[in-house]
């Protein structure tokens, strides 16, 4: 039974699942808008918003924390460009816009983007 267990499994093992979600968050930061399934976007939203909140704090310690998980190019963009946009905002840095179902398997497709 999955009582009190949160999160989706996506039919993957834990390391594959974390790599998938981290990759989605990295691509979101690079492109600022990606197209994916609704379930993946909802899971990646939690990771992306936590990373933006860490970047907003600024300072060397939070930059080093981000550098443990992300590539240097993404850390630089996150700390230098993305985080300063949201200094007045307390949360809700991402938006999910529904597109409709994918014809191949009927999965709900969405656009996952950063709020301007």
Phi, psi and omega in degrees: 000146182258043182293129176062018175265127182256159175096158179260152183262333180059020179065028182234160173284168188299315182293323177292322180294316179293324177295319178299310183291323177294322177296320176297318179295319179297316179294326176298317181291324180288311187264341181067003177196123179226160178248125182206185177279160183295318182296316179294322180294320180293324178286319181291334179300319181298317181292314183297318182291325176293321179294321178294321179296320176297319181293328180294329181297330179071184179088165184290321183297315181290327176295320178291324176298318179293323182292340177293325186258331188245161178286157182300325180295320181286322178299317180298317180291320182295314182283323186275324186247312189282311184298319179298337177296329189252026181297325181272349185265136183266355180166182179070053184276347184240161180224142177241121180245122182285140180251329185130186184270146174284137186290329185294310185231001177079013179289141179288119181262146181220162167257125182251116187220163174276141178287138181283000000 
